Amino acid sequence: MDNYRFGTVDYLVLVAMTLLSTGTGIYFGALKKKHKNKKSVSEDNRRTNFGSEKIDEYLMGSRNMKVIPVSISLIGSFVSGNFHHWNSL
């Protein structure tokens, strides 16, 4: 079996992606929240349920999602599951 190791480029990509993810989380989690507090109360109440009355509507997309996004999701899940299965053998 080959011995794979991280090189300089691998570490740079890892650090860059970690910083990008952390920065995005901080921006939308903390900084954007300050701007949300300044909005009017009526607009804030309108967005609390994200357009869904029940959790089923949120998780299932109110059962009116288009074919392409559902297909991409199913194919991605299938490929990912098979990739991990066959690499573990």
Backbone bond lengths (Angstrom), bond angles and torsions (degrees), N, CA, C in turn:
res aa  C-N    CA-C-N  psi(-1)  N-CA   C-N-CA  omega(-1)  CA-C   N-CA-C  phi
1 M - - - 1.449 - - 1.519 109.43 -
2 D 1.333 115.92 137.84 1.461 120.49 179.90 1.524 110.41 -72.01
3 N 1.320 113.68 151.10 1.459 119.80 179.16 1.529 108.53 -103.45
4 Y 1.334 116.54 108.41 1.456 121.32 -178.57 1.523 109.52 -96.51
5 R 1.327 115.76 138.65 1.460 121.46 178.29 1.522 109.45 -136.59
6 F 1.334 114.99 155.00 1.462 120.54 176.48 1.523 109.14 -74.01
7 G 1.328 114.57 136.63 1.459 120.13 174.08 1.523 109.74 -103.53
8 T 1.307 116.63 -173.58 1.460 121.81 -178.57 1.523 111.21 -62.20
9 V 1.329 117.00 -44.48 1.465 120.86 -179.35 1.530 110.33 -64.00
10 D 1.313 116.87 -38.97 1.464 120.01 179.01 1.525 110.88 -62.22
11 Y 1.313 116.97 -44.09 1.463 120.24 178.82 1.522 111.65 -66.28
12 L 1.332 117.12 -37.67 1.465 120.10 177.71 1.530 111.11 -63.21
13 V 1.316 117.59 -43.05 1.460 121.10 178.84 1.524 110.14 -66.20
14 L 1.326 117.48 -41.42 1.457 121.41 178.55 1.525 111.15 -60.82
15 V 1.314 117.18 -47.11 1.469 121.30 -179.84 1.532 110.70 -66.09
16 A 1.333 116.73 -41.80 1.467 120.29 -179.74 1.534 110.95 -62.64
17 M 1.320 117.26 -44.48 1.462 120.43 -179.86 1.529 111.02 -67.24
18 T 1.326 117.08 -37.18 1.462 120.27 177.93 1.522 110.53 -65.49
19 L 1.321 117.19 -43.99 1.463 120.51 178.43 1.521 111.66 -65.93
20 L 1.316 117.63 -39.50 1.457 121.35 178.32 1.524 110.76 -63.54
21 S 1.317 117.14 -45.10 1.465 120.83 179.16 1.525 111.34 -65.25
22 T 1.315 116.70 -42.99 1.458 120.71 179.35 1.522 110.70 -65.07
23 G 1.316 116.99 -43.31 1.463 121.03 178.66 1.513 112.27 -62.61
24 T 1.320 117.19 -40.69 1.463 121.06 177.64 1.518 110.78 -64.03
25 G 1.329 116.39 -42.83 1.459 120.40 178.80 1.511 112.55 -63.83
26 I 1.317 116.71 -41.62 1.468 120.32 178.83 1.519 110.45 -66.54
27 Y 1.326 116.98 -42.44 1.463 120.24 -178.63 1.523 111.02 -61.94
28 F 1.332 116.66 -53.27 1.460 119.42 -176.23 1.516 112.60 -78.20
29 G 1.323 118.70 -23.81 1.447 121.28 -178.59 1.509 113.99 -85.96
30 A 1.309 117.59 -36.90 1.466 120.22 -173.94 1.528 112.35 -113.86
31 L 1.309 117.03 -53.45 1.463 119.74 -174.35 1.520 112.19 -71.07
32 K 1.317 117.34 -40.70 1.460 120.77 -179.25 1.534 111.00 -69.22
33 K 1.338 116.63 -27.04 1.456 121.07 179.69 1.529 111.02 -64.81
34 K 1.329 117.50 -32.60 1.466 121.12 178.40 1.529 110.35 -62.93
35 H 1.337 116.08 -40.37 1.463 120.39 179.38 1.525 110.89 -70.01
36 K 1.326 117.37 -32.12 1.456 121.39 -179.57 1.524 110.70 -66.26
37 N 1.311 117.86 -36.15 1.456 121.64 -179.68 1.530 111.94 -64.84
38 K 1.312 117.98 -23.20 1.464 122.04 -178.85 1.529 112.51 -83.22
39 K 1.357 118.21 -13.05 1.463 121.23 -177.87 1.517 110.64 -72.99
40 S 1.321 115.70 163.78 1.460 120.54 -179.47 1.524 111.35 -70.54
41 V 1.306 116.61 158.84 1.460 122.08 -177.22 1.522 110.98 -67.45
42 S 1.323 118.63 -38.92 1.460 120.78 -177.81 1.526 111.22 -64.30
43 E 1.312 117.84 -39.72 1.458 120.49 178.51 1.521 110.58 -68.89
44 D 1.329 116.78 -35.09 1.458 120.78 179.19 1.526 110.89 -66.73
45 N 1.324 118.45 -41.00 1.465 121.97 179.31 1.518 111.64 -67.48
46 R 1.304 117.12 -32.72 1.452 121.00 -178.61 1.529 111.61 -66.56
47 R 1.308 118.68 -29.65 1.458 121.89 -174.53 1.526 114.13 -98.17
48 T 1.308 119.58 2.92 1.460 120.34 -174.89 1.514 113.28 -70.08
49 N 1.325 119.91 -31.30 1.462 120.30 -177.69 1.525 112.20 -100.00
50 F 1.300 119.57 3.78 1.460 125.59 177.59 1.528 111.98 57.15
51 G 1.324 117.43 27.54 1.450 121.21 177.70 1.506 114.45 82.19
52 S 1.314 118.31 6.72 1.464 121.77 -178.60 1.514 110.01 -121.31
53 E 1.317 115.67 131.99 1.456 120.48 177.77 1.523 111.91 -80.61
54 K 1.323 116.93 -35.42 1.459 122.08 -177.54 1.516 109.27 -125.38
55 I 1.324 115.88 160.53 1.457 120.11 179.92 1.530 111.23 -66.09
56 D 1.352 117.35 -30.47 1.465 120.06 177.13 1.519 111.58 -61.91
57 E 1.307 116.45 -39.19 1.462 119.74 178.50 1.514 110.93 -64.32
58 Y 1.314 116.26 -37.39 1.467 120.05 -179.76 1.524 110.43 -70.10
59 L 1.327 117.28 -46.75 1.458 120.58 -176.18 1.521 113.04 -72.25
60 M 1.316 118.02 -32.29 1.460 121.64 -176.85 1.521 112.41 -100.03
61 G 1.300 118.67 4.42 1.453 120.72 179.96 1.512 112.40 65.25
62 S 1.323 117.83 31.56 1.471 124.48 -176.62 1.515 111.76 55.61
63 R 1.307 116.39 19.95 1.468 124.02 179.12 1.527 113.01 55.77
64 N 1.322 116.11 34.69 1.460 118.07 177.18 1.531 111.00 -136.23
65 M 1.330 116.41 34.87 1.451 120.19 177.70 1.526 110.25 -79.36
66 K 1.313 116.13 154.39 1.454 121.95 -179.62 1.527 110.29 -76.09
67 V 1.324 116.26 165.00 1.457 122.69 -174.78 1.536 111.77 -69.09
68 I 1.313 118.27 -42.23 1.469 121.59 -173.76 1.534 112.01 -63.47
69 P 1.337 120.76 -50.64 1.467 118.71 179.37 1.533 113.34 -61.90
70 V 1.323 116.82 -37.95 1.465 120.01 178.65 1.523 109.92 -66.69
71 S 1.320 117.71 -41.77 1.464 121.94 179.12 1.524 111.23 -62.55
72 I 1.316 117.15 -45.19 1.466 120.83 179.51 1.521 110.49 -61.76
73 S 1.318 117.23 -41.60 1.458 121.20 178.90 1.523 111.81 -64.10
74 L 1.334 116.96 -45.39 1.458 120.59 -179.97 1.523 111.98 -65.26
75 I 1.316 117.59 -43.15 1.463 121.01 179.27 1.522 110.23 -65.05
76 G 1.336 117.48 -42.28 1.466 120.42 178.46 1.510 111.95 -62.17
77 S 1.320 117.64 -41.97 1.466 120.99 178.21 1.522 111.11 -65.59
78 F 1.319 117.04 -41.32 1.455 121.30 179.55 1.521 111.66 -63.84
79 V 1.320 116.74 -48.14 1.464 121.28 -178.91 1.528 110.21 -63.83
80 S 1.318 117.07 -43.38 1.456 120.57 179.91 1.521 111.19 -62.50
81 G 1.311 117.40 -45.00 1.459 120.81 179.76 1.516 112.33 -63.94
82 N 1.322 117.30 -42.71 1.459 120.65 178.95 1.516 111.87 -69.97
83 F 1.305 117.13 -36.04 1.468 120.80 179.45 1.517 110.29 -61.29
84 H 1.334 116.08 -47.12 1.464 119.58 -179.50 1.523 111.29 -69.42
85 H 1.325 116.94 -34.63 1.469 120.07 178.74 1.514 111.10 -65.23
86 W 1.330 116.99 -49.89 1.460 119.57 -175.16 1.520 112.49 -74.06
87 N 1.319 118.54 -25.02 1.470 119.95 176.95 1.521 111.98 -78.38
88 S 1.320 118.01 -17.45 1.455 120.04 179.36 1.526 112.09 -85.59
89 L 1.328 117.36 -10.55 1.479 120.11 -179.62 1.506 111.36 -78.60
